[in-house]
């Protein structure tokens, strides 16, 4: 058993070394273009491929000066209305429906576990905007910055939702399902998990909608009072140089304590204060926009083993990827989706455009995104082979590939259905 386990670890390590060290990125990246259900590969310039070390408008524009929390939201499951968004502070999103937030904040099957979380992105079309010429790029950047200054809610946002099921004999069916989400232009907002957990507990204990809304106001104030001076304003170039310098020095150090000290230098430590409760926080300061601290590459390799190369090729060539975690926490599924960034980023960039850490059947808009990478918990996605090219089953560790023949059969059946219906 020990020999087999050691062999498995060595095999996973070999895959990891190949991905992170020996892979040389091409000058162009392959993405998928979708026509109906069929997928064809097309060569296009990847985001930041021309100069990976160059700073973009996002590195130096206004989002770095914005507060940590732009909007906080509160949702709960209502037995008569279903998932319902109860409140948002300080203002609602005019270009997103309340149902969208309610469904994504309250994942499927959450009533079967005490706590869970989801991660989602807003305004992904504004994550990066590159033009063909430097003059056009400059004009677009200035226009985008001006538009975002007028309406900050149009900026690309990282969102974290924490949900909790509280057993209460006074509640209908004996339980309440409550979620609180925080939307931010800073990726470091993901470190506020414990703060959101405390907010959920306070809302669960509140006795009126007014008290719940006051908790949201307090959460907004607490989040924006957190000192993030050590992480804000760093460009992607500075983050990559910092990580490479510290990592290289750490590997060269023969002293374990020195290596540990250097590892600690990768984090900025601070705390949030809610009334008299200190909440320790740490932010990783060397991760670029495409690298997520919550995504664990090691867990990805241990789950899928040598089949990780199938996933690697799918991500690299822009195929449609589904991460299925039936009866698994939505947060775990989100982490698997975020871990795909570590397969190709760096050296490639822009994967965040295609990532949907949590998706469900109530909003299938992600299917129109070429080369999407989506995390789901509903097993129905497994039967819809025309929706994906590669499906990774987290529960079994299996990787399924939808053969072109199968997709052509679905295309034919769809056409026949349309003809019969018309």
N, C-alpha and C positions, 0 to 999 in steps of 0.2 A: 504493500500500500504506500509506504514512504517513497519507494523508488518511483512508482507511478506518479505520485504527487509532485516529486522533484522534477520529473520529466515534463509534467504539464506546466509547471512554473517556468522552466527553461524555455519551453516552446512559446509561452506567452511573452517572455522577455525578448526572445528573438524577434517576434513580430513587432514589439514596441521599438526595439533598436532599429529595425528596418525602416519603420515609419518616421522616427524622429531624427535619424542620422543619415541614412543612406539614400533616402528618397530625394531626388533633385527635381524641383518643380519645373514644368515646362514653361515656355514663355507665354503660352496662352492656356486658358482653362476651358474644360469641356462642360457645357451646361446642356440641359435637355430642352428641346422645344416640343411642345405638345400639340398635336392635331387630333381632336377627338380623344380616343384612348391610346393611340399609338404614340410612341416616343422616338425621336431621332436626335442624335447627338450633333451639336453644332459648336464650332470653335468661336469663342468670343473672348475679348480681353477681360480678365478678372479684375475685380475692384482692387486698386492699389498695386496691380501687377507690374506696371511700368517702373515704379520706384517705391518698394515696400517701406523704405525708411523715410519717405517724404511725409511731412505733416499735412493733414487735410484740414478743410474748413472746420470740421467737428472738433479738431484738436485745440483750436485757438479761439473758437467763436464763443458766443454768450453762454451756452449751457454750462460751462465750467463755473460760471459765476452765479448760477441759479441755486435756489435752496435744495436741500436733499429731498424733500417731499413736495411734489407739485399738487397732487390730489390724493386724498384718502377716501376710501369707500367702505360701506358696510352693507352686507347682504345676509339673508337668511332664507331657509327653506320654509315655505308656507304650504300647509297641507291642501289648501283650496286653490292657491294661485301658483304653486310650484316655486322654483327658485326666483327670488324677488330681491331687487336692489332697493334697500331701504333709504339710504342717504349717501351723499357725496359732499365732501368739503375741501376747499372753500367754494368750488363751483363744479357743476356737472360737465361731462364731455358732450358737446352738442353734436359731434359727428359720429358718436357711437351710441347704440341703443342701450337702455338699462338692462334689457334681456341679455345682451351680449356679456356684460359684466357679471350678471347674476349666474349665468350658466358656466362661465369659465372660472369664477371664484368658488363655486360649489361643485366639485367634480362628482362624476357618477360613482355610486357605491360608497360615498363618504359616511353614510349613516352606519356602515359596518365597522368603522374604526373611530377611535376617540379624537384623533387629530391627523391633519394632512396639510398639504400646501400645493399651490400651483404657481407656475411662472408663465408669464405671457408678455408679448411686446405690442406696443401701439405705434401707429404711424410709421410702420417699417419702411414705407416708401421714402421717408426722409432720413433714413440712416446714413446714407452716403449719396451724393449726387455728383457725377463726373461728366464732363463735357469733352468733346473731341478736340477742342483747342483751348489754350491757356486763357485766351480772352473770354471765351464763352464760359469757362469754368469760373473765372473771377466774377463775371456778371451774375452767374447763377448763384454763387456763394453769397454775394452781397444781397441779392434778392431774397434768398432763403433766410438769411440772418435777419433781414428787415421784417419778413413775414412772421418769423418765430418770435421776434420782439413784440409784435402787435398781438399775437396769439400764441403764448408759450405752449398751449395744449396741443399745438400742431407738431411739436418736436417729437423726434423718436424717443420712446420711453420704455424703460424696464419696469416691470410690474411684478410684485410679489403678493400673493394672497395666502393668508393662514386661516384654516378652517378648523373648527372644533365641534364635536358632538357632545353635548352635555345632557346627562340623564337627569330628568326632573319629573317627579311624579305628578306635579301640577300641570305639566305641559301635555298637549294632545299626543297620544302614542308614547308618552313617557320620555321624550327627548327633544332637545332643541339643537338645530344645526346652524351655526353662526360663522360668518367669514368676514375678515377685515383685510383690505388690500391697500397697498401703497404704490403710487405711480411716480416715477422719478426719471429725470434725464441722466442720473448717475447710476452706473451699474453697481456701485458700492451699496445701493439700497438693499441688496440681497442679504447683507449682514444684519439687518434689523429684524430678523425672524423672532427673536425673543421679545422685542418691543411690541411687535404685532400680536404675539401670543398673549401678552399682558393686556393689550387693548381688547382682545376677544373676551378674555375673562371678565373684564370690567363691563363690557356690553352685556354679557350673559347675566351679570348680577344687577344690571340696571332695571328699574321698575317702570320706565316709560320711554317713549320715543325721544322725548326731550333729553333725558339723561343719556341715552345712547348717542345722540348727536353731540352732546357735550364731551363725551369720551373721544369722538372723532376729532373735535377741536383740540382737545388736550394732546392727542396723538400727533396731530399736525404740528403743534408747537414743540413737543418733545423731540420729534424727528429733526426739525429744522434748528433746534438748539444744539445738536450734536456737532462737535468739532471735527470737521473733515478737511482741515487745512493741509494735512499731510498727504491727501490723496487727490484733491481737486486741482485742476489746471495742468496735470502732467500730460504731455503728448504721447502718442503711441510710440514714437521714436524713443523718447526718454524712458518709457516703461520697458521696452525691449532691451535697451542698453543696460538698464539697471538690473534686470533679471539675468542677462548673460554675464555681466560682471560679477554679481554676487554668486551665481551658480558656479562659474568657472573657478572663482577663488575658493569656494567651499569644497569643490572636488579636489583642488590642489592641496588643501589644508590637511596635515597629518594629525592635527589636534582635534579630537572630537568636540571639545567645548568651544573651540573657535568656529568649527563648522556649524554648531548649534546657534551660536551668536549671529553668524552670517545668515542663517535660515530665518531667524527672528527679524532680521532687517528687512525681510520681504513684506512685513506687515506693519501697519500703522494701528496702534492700540489707543483706544479712547473709551468713553462710556456715555450712556444716555441716563439722564436723571428724570424719573417720573415721580413727582412728589418727593418722598424720602427714599425711594428705591433706586439704587444704582444698578445699571444693567451694563456689564462689560461688553465691549464691541471690539472687533478687529477687522481691518480692511486690508486686503492684499493689494499692494501698490504697484505691482509689476505686470499685471494681467492686461492685455490689450482688449479692444472691444469684442473680439471674437473668442477670447478665452474666458471660460467661466469656472470660478472656484468650486461651484457645486457639482460640476460634471466630473466624474471620476473615471479616468481612462483605465485604471487598474481593474475596477469592477467590470467595465465593458469587456476587457480582455479575458477576465476570469469567466464571464458568463458565456461568451460566444467562441472562445478559444481560437482555433485556426480559421474558423469561419469569419473572423473579424476582417480578413482580407477581402471577403466578398462585400462587406459593408464599406470598407475603405475604398474599394474601386467604385462602388455605387455613389458615395459622397463625392469622390473626385470627378467622376464623369457626369454629375448632375442628374442621377436617376432619382425617381420618387421613392422615398424610404418611409416606412411606417415602423415605429417602435411600439409593440403591443405588450401591455402588462395587465392581462386579465386577472381580476381579483388582487391586484397589487396597488399600493398607494400611488396616487397621482404624482406625488412629489418624487417618488423613486423613478417613475417614467420620465418626468422632466429632467432628472439628472442624467439619464441615459441619452436623451436627445442632446443635452448640452455637452456631454462627453464626446460627441462626434466632432466637435470643434477641435479637440486635441489631436484628432487623426491627421488633419491637414493644415491647421492654423497654429503657428506659422509652419511653412512659408506662405501659404495662400491666405487671402483675407476676403471678407464679405460674406462668410457663411451665415451670419446672423439674419440676412435677408430671407433665407430659406427655412429657418428653424421655427417650428411651432411646438414648444415644449409640452403643451397640453392642448388637445383638440377633441371635439366630440361631434356627435351627429347633428346637433342643433345648428352648427355653423360649419358648412363644408367649403367655405370660401378658399381655404388653403389649397384645395385640389387644383385651383387655377394657377398656382405658383409653380413655375418650372423647377424641377429638382427639389421639391420640398422635403423636409425631414420633420415628421410629426410624431408626437407621442400620444397614444390613445389607450384607453382601458376597456373599450367595448369590443367584444370578440366578433361583432358583425363585420368589422373592417377586414378581418381575415378572409371572409367569404367573398368580399368585393375585390377580386383579383384585378379587375380593370382599373382600380384606383391607384395601384402601386406597382412598382417594379421589384422592390425588395422589401420583405417584411421580416423583422427580427422579433421573435417571441421571447420576451424576457423570462417568462415562467419556465420554459423548457430549454432555453439556450439554442433553439433551432433558428436557422435563417432560410427563408423561402424566397425563391426567385420566380417571378411571374414570366413564363416563357412567351416570346412574341407570338407563337401560334395561339396561345390561350387568349391573348389580347385581341388578335384578329378575329377569333370566334366571337368574342364579346361585341366587337365592332359590327360584325355581320348580324348578330341577334338584335342589336340596337337599331340597325337600319331596317330590319324586317318588322320590328315593333312599330317604328314610325310609319312605315308604309301601311301596315294593317290599321293603325289608329287613324290615319288620314283617309 
